[in-house]
Amino acid sequence: ISLIQTAEGALNEIHSMLQRMRELALQSGNDTLTSTDRLEIQKEVMQLKEDINRISYGTEFNTRKLLDGSGTAVISTSDPKNLDGVVVGEVLTFSDFSVVVWPKSEYIPGIGYKTYSGTPEHQRSAIFVTMDGEIATASTTLASLANFYDNNNHFILDLPQTLYLQGDNSQGEIVVSKDLTLAQLAERIEAAMTKDQLGKGLDFEGSKSFLSDSGDNNGQMTVISGRNGELGRVNFTGEESLVKALGFQAVVPAEDPVYSIAVTNLGVPYGERTTLTTQIAGHRAMGLIEGIDLMFEPPQSANVVTDAAVLGISIPAGINFNIDDSISSTGTVAIAITSGVYSMQQVADIINSALQTASSLVTVRVNDQYALEFITLNTGSAAFVSITNATTNPLGVSNGRYTGTGGNPGTATGYDLITSFDFSQAGTTMFLSITDRHTVTGSGTLISLTGNYTAGGLNSIVEAINMQIGTSGLMVVAENKSGVLSFRSLETGVESNFDIYDSTVTVGGQGMATGLKVHQQTTITGFDGNPAVQNFAYDQPSAQFGYVIVDNPVTPASDDLSFYIADLDGSGMSIAFTAGVSGSSFRTITEIANLINAQASLQGVKVNAEIKTATQTIKLFSTIPGKDGRIVFAELGSPDSTNTLKSIFDIDPVAVENGSGNYAYTMHVKDTSIQFQIGPNQGHTAVSNIIRTDVKALGIEDLDLTTVKSAEIAIGLVDKALQRISSERAKLGAIENRMNYTLNSLHVALQNMTASESRIRDVDMAREVIEMTSSQILQQASNAMVGQANVSAQSVLDLLR
């Protein structure tokens, strides 16, 4: 009973600590607290976890440990670092077990093998903007960022601050100061995530942190955890102002990998063994061995990931259309794309080749959404790209005129007031020519002023000029600017500048500088603005991702892509893809993965290819997980080939041995249940067991209260731990009651035995001997009388004979 009371008393203290953790989780989940407050709460939680472990490992009775699981079973494994058995209840089978942990994988027709390896958490920062309102670059210092100034324009990094990274029961930290660039900050974050715990890091190997300088995430920092699933979640905490300025938010949530676990009892004869299997998302398997949970470090297969594939488009029939720009000298550029399968970049190259030959001010690129984007090299509303003669096509290119925006117009303003408005007399007539950038050189619009405009003055002159401009389509207008004649382009940008000169074809009596007080000139005031940009949405059913293996006609050697893949046993296979010209050089990502998997299956190579649709890459991995698996790559193609493992897939021809952990274990379970002798004979025993109660066994090892979201998760974890401790305390209470009942029963038996012994000890032996002798004499006399009577009867019978 004292042993049970000792264990129950220790569990009571653990229960109190868990209640305190729950109170702290509720506080942390309240937004009235700052990040700094939650950081202090986390420190208390870490201390409470240490105390729970101390009680679990240190509670003993007569030197016997009670709460470390050895009150039920002692468990040993072939790899204690990667597999641990946690006692969570009564263990019914004590034996040796085989434990196999395997990443779940399945073959999906048309796609290939899919391994449920989970997803690492992706976090993205706020958009960093300079004090000038420009998107920040990698070289921008934190002191230059508007994000680090509060609403009162106070700079929050006058003094360096510490940023804490919390993840998987570890804490990393970095010092953030104003002189850091964003590139340096990203490097420090990555270092804090990848360094081991002694180096104040999280030990998440493979973590990445980088700043995007283009695309949809321009000016944002992305942090990718190096560990898949919930164990790889990272929380940033520190001073509230610093956390707010960085603005990290999970944009791709962590997803646990799925594992298949198989357990076989090795104590059963070989032919009679059965294997229990289950699939779990996470790293804790329950129910395979009664009373024992299996906690394992997920094994990682040796693997390599290719460079991202590019988008390709299938063009079943030739595509033709025309492109015009804002410069008349370019002329119409005819675009012709023959049928075939192209990468979108190959399509853009075909179009750009024709545009560059014509010196067009239009260029084409593939944007971040893989669509063709037509852009003018000039800017403002004078810039445009016009597409004509296009029919329905997979590229989505359609007819239309697309113009730029913004900028300043070209202008020519008079230098003085006009003094005479009569241009009808000999020597006063005037002829001028205006040419804009859309007009062929030498064919400007002729403006003739040969009337008397005195009645209306400048307004009449303006009206006469605009009437002649209006019939020509010239993008220029005349205006009265406070009595001064002015010419202004109706467009903006550099190409809105125009030429205005005295006509050399029809000569008048006076020049425009004399009569109109406007100097002959080529305007220069048109500038700035935005280019014309037009995206076209491609036909998605016609598009696929893949790689371009193009034949280079300049090199005499074969440009076929050929390489070799081998597994850990040395079994290998050759993979080859034929190079082709544009339109026949595109190989889909599915085609490549399927060929590798088919060859691996045919030749027994323990390597698979899996398409990662989120990143459009191919993951080549050993089908034997853990540190023993490996993949060997070698080039087989011509040394002069332009298509190699490195150039196409960004894979080095080396042995890849980056697997970790293990997949096959042996576990030994020894019976160390607590036994009580509750009676005087063999079999008069009672057996009890006590669970393991450290933070790992209770499922709160990774408890994190540094954010509102993680605090909410923590409440659920603590509730489960409380339920487990309460259940164990109830069980121990029942055992203690049973022991008390047994003790009471033994007391009654002892009293009865004592009373019986007392009666025996109090007997009068002399009297008892006399009474026994008397009884014996009487018995003997009775026997003699019966014998004499029998003799007399016999004598009578003898006489009768």
Sequence and secondary structure as in RCSB ss.txt:
>XXXX:A:sequence
ISLIQTAEGALNEIHSMLQRMRELALQSGNDTLTSTDRLEIQKEVMQLKEDINRISYGTEFNTRKLLDGSGTAVI
STSDPKNLDGVVVGEVLTFSDFSVVVWPKSEYIPGIGYKTYSGTPEHQRSAIFVTMDGEIATASTTLASLANFYD
NNNHFILDLPQTLYLQGDNSQGEIVVSKDLTLAQLAERIEAAMTKDQLGKGLDFEGSKSFLSDSGDNNGQMTVIS
GRNGELGRVNFTGEESLVKALGFQAVVPAEDPVYSIAVTNLGVPYGERTTLTTQIAGHRAMGLIEGIDLMFEPPQ
SANVVTDAAVLGISIPAGINFNIDDSISSTGTVAIAITSGVYSMQQVADIINSALQTASSLVTVRVNDQYALEFI
TLNTGSAAFVSITNATTNPLGVSNGRYTGTGGNPGTATGYDLITSFDFSQAGTTMFLSITDRHTVTGSGTLISLT
GNYTAGGLNSIVEAINMQIGTSGLMVVAENKSGVLSFRSLETGVESNFDIYDSTVTVGGQGMATGLKVHQQTTIT
GFDGNPAVQNFAYDQPSAQFGYVIVDNPVTPASDDLSFYIADLDGSGMSIAFTAGVSGSSFRTITEIANLINAQA
SLQGVKVNAEIKTATQTIKLFSTIPGKDGRIVFAELGSPDSTNTLKSIFDIDPVAVENGSGNYAYTMHVKDTSIQ
FQIGPNQGHTAVSNIIRTDVKALGIEDLDLTTVKSAEIAIGLVDKALQRISSERAKLGAIENRMNYTLNSLHVAL
QNMTASESRIRDVDMAREVIEMTSSQILQQASNAMVGQANVSAQSVLDLLR
>XXXX:A:secstr
 HHHHHHHHHHHHHHHHHHHHHHHHHHHTSTTS HHHHHHHHHHHHHHHHHHHHHHHH EETTEE SBSTTTEEE
EES TTTEEEEE S     SEEEEEEEE EEEETTTEEEE   BEEEEE    BBTTS B  TT BGGGBGGGB 
TT  BTTSS EEEEEEETTEEEEEEE TT BHHHHHHHHHHHHHS GGGTS   TT EEEE  SSTTTT EEEEE
EEESGGG  EEESSHHHHHHH  EEEE  B  EEEEEEEETTS GGG  EEEEEEESSEEEEEETTEEEEE   B
  EEE    EEEEEESS EEEEEEES TTT  EEEEE SEEEEHHHHHHHHHHHHHHTT SEEEEE TTS EEEE
EEEESTT EEEEES  S TT    EEEE B  B  EEE SS     B  STTT EEEEEE TTS TT  EEEEE 
SB TTTTHHHHHHHHHHHHHTTT SEEEEEETTEEEEEESS SGGG  EEEE SSS  SS HHHHT    EE   
 B  BEEEEEE   GGGEEEEEE B  TTSSS   EEEEEE TTS EEEEEE  B TTS EEEHHHHHHHHHHHH
HHHT SEEEEEETTTTEEEEEESS STT  EEEEE S TT S  IIIII   SSEE   BS SEEEEEEEE  EE
EE SSSTT EEEE   B SHHHHT TT   SSHHHHHHHHHHHHHHHHHHHHHHHHHHHHHHHHHHHHHHHHHHH
HHHHHHHHHHHT  HHHHHHHHHHHHHHHHHHHHHHHHHHHHHHHHHHHH 
